[in-house]
Amino acid sequence: MKVRDLMTPDPVTVGPETPVQEIARLLLERRINGVPVVDSDGALLGIVTEGDLVHRAADERLQPRESVWKEHFWRSVFRRDEPETDRAQGRTAAEVMTRRVIAVTPDTDAAVAARLLVRHRIKALPVVEGNRVVGMVSRLDFLRQLAADPDAFNPLGR
């Protein structure tokens, strides 16, 4: 089975300038856990998930810290290639999105996609063909298939 057999085609996407409040409303209204952030050509730039938005509520700047010096030391030693904006302060998709996105293609084996979801503890993967987002495959898609066919993911049970 391939990802194309499970994925939700034509997913809801947002642009990099989409306000955070609009993204939160969209996630709630559509009952989805994330949206790919795409440029004007539909190319994947990042993803905003409910987890990215929870950073706003978990703003550690409001709590007493163990050591500001230690925190700055660890940030300087383990800094990523590009500086990221503080998600708690972000106002647009571009400022709160996860930039390093794990994605799959429609021809990716479903078992590979399932392992990525489990291994990386994520709920959904963008499906990219060429450079464009063409779908999303989520844990819910796997559950739907399992409910329809209990042996769908058990090659030994056939």
matplotlib code that plots the C-alpha trace (Angstrom):
import matplotlib.pyplot as plt

x = [0.0, 1.2, 0.7, -1.5, -4.0, -4.3, -3.6, -6.1, -5.6, -5.7, -5.0, -5.7, -2.6, -1.7, 0.8, 3.7, 1.9, -1.2, -1.9, -1.5, -5.1, -6.4, -4.4, -5.8, -9.3, -8.7, -7.3, -10.4, -12.9, -11.5, -10.6, -7.1, -3.8, -1.6, -1.4, 1.5, 2.9, 3.4, 4.6, 2.6, 3.6, 2.5, 6.0, 6.4, 8.1, 7.2, 4.3, 2.3, 0.8, -1.2, 2.1, 3.7, 0.9, 1.0, 4.4, 2.5, 0.9, 4.1, 6.1, 8.9, 9.8, 7.0, 8.3, 11.3, 14.3, 17.0, 19.8, 19.7, 23.4, 23.1, 20.2, 22.2, 25.3, 23.3, 21.6, 25.0, 26.6, 23.7, 22.4, 20.8, 22.0, 19.5, 18.2, 14.6, 12.1, 10.6, 7.4, 5.7, 6.1, 5.4, 2.4, 2.5, 2.9, 6.4, 7.3, 5.9, 6.2, 8.5, 10.9, 12.5, 9.6, 9.6, 7.6, 6.8, 5.8, 2.6, 4.7, 6.2, 5.3, 2.6, 4.7, 7.6, 5.2, 3.8, 7.3, 8.1, 5.0, 5.8, 9.6, 9.3, 6.2, 4.3, 0.7, 0.8, 3.1, 2.8, 2.8, 4.9, 5.1, 7.8, 8.0, 4.2, 2.1, -0.5, -1.8, -1.4, -1.2, -2.0, -2.4, -6.1, -5.8, -4.1, -6.9, -9.5, -7.8, -7.5, -11.2, -12.1, -9.7, -8.3, -5.6, -4.6, -1.3, -0.6, 1.2, 1.5, -2.2, -3.2]
y = [0.0, 3.5, 6.8, 7.9, 5.2, 6.7, 10.4, 13.3, 15.0, 18.8, 19.7, 23.0, 25.1, 28.6, 31.2, 32.5, 35.8, 34.1, 35.4, 32.9, 33.6, 32.6, 29.4, 28.5, 29.1, 27.0, 24.1, 24.1, 24.6, 21.9, 19.6, 19.1, 19.1, 21.0, 22.9, 23.1, 26.5, 27.0, 29.8, 31.2, 28.2, 25.6, 24.7, 23.5, 26.1, 24.6, 23.3, 24.8, 22.3, 22.6, 21.9, 25.0, 27.1, 25.6, 27.3, 30.5, 29.1, 27.5, 30.8, 30.0, 33.7, 34.1, 31.5, 31.8, 30.1, 28.0, 29.9, 32.5, 32.1, 28.3, 28.8, 31.3, 28.9, 26.0, 28.1, 29.4, 25.9, 24.1, 26.8, 25.7, 26.9, 29.7, 31.6, 30.9, 33.5, 33.0, 31.1, 32.6, 36.0, 34.9, 36.5, 34.8, 31.3, 32.1, 33.1, 30.0, 27.2, 24.3, 24.7, 21.2, 19.2, 15.5, 14.8, 11.9, 11.4, 9.7, 6.7, 6.2, 2.9, 3.3, 1.3, 3.8, 6.7, 5.0, 4.4, 8.1, 9.1, 6.8, 7.4, 11.2, 11.4, 13.4, 13.3, 14.0, 14.2, 16.5, 14.6, 16.3, 15.7, 17.6, 20.6, 21.0, 19.8, 17.4, 15.9, 15.0, 11.6, 11.4, 8.8, 9.2, 8.1, 4.9, 4.3, 4.7, 2.1, -0.2, 0.2, -0.6, -3.6, -5.1, -6.9, -3.9, -3.5, -7.1, -8.8, -12.0, -12.2, -12.6]
z = [0.0, -0.9, 0.8, -2.2, -1.1, 2.4, 2.1, 2.2, -1.1, -1.6, 2.0, 3.7, 3.4, 4.6, 3.4, 5.4, 6.3, 7.7, 11.2, 14.1, 15.2, 11.8, 11.8, 15.3, 14.0, 10.9, 13.0, 15.2, 12.4, 10.2, 13.1, 11.9, 13.8, 11.4, 8.1, 5.6, 5.0, 1.3, -1.0, -3.9, -6.1, -3.5, -2.5, 1.1, 3.4, 6.8, 8.9, 11.7, 14.1, 17.3, 19.1, 17.5, 18.8, 22.3, 22.6, 23.1, 26.3, 27.5, 27.3, 29.7, 29.9, 32.4, 34.9, 37.1, 35.5, 37.0, 35.4, 32.6, 32.1, 31.6, 29.2, 27.1, 27.2, 25.9, 23.2, 22.0, 22.0, 20.3, 18.1, 14.9, 11.5, 11.2, 14.2, 14.9, 16.1, 19.5, 18.8, 21.8, 20.1, 16.6, 14.9, 11.5, 10.1, 9.1, 12.6, 14.4, 11.8, 12.0, 9.1, 9.1, 7.9, 7.3, 4.2, 2.0, -1.6, -2.9, -3.9, -0.4, 1.1, 3.8, 6.3, 5.8, 6.5, 9.6, 10.9, 10.4, 12.3, 15.2, 15.3, 15.2, 17.4, 14.9, 13.9, 10.2, 7.2, 4.2, 0.9, -1.7, -5.4, -7.2, -5.0, -4.4, -1.5, -2.8, 0.3, 4.0, 5.6, 9.3, 12.0, 11.5, 7.9, 9.1, 11.7, 9.0, 6.8, 9.8, 10.7, 7.1, 6.8, 9.9, 7.9, 5.8, 7.6, 8.6, 5.7, 7.7, 8.4, 4.7]

ax = plt.figure().add_subplot(projection="3d")
ax.plot(x, y, z, "-o")
ax.set_aspect("equal")
plt.show()
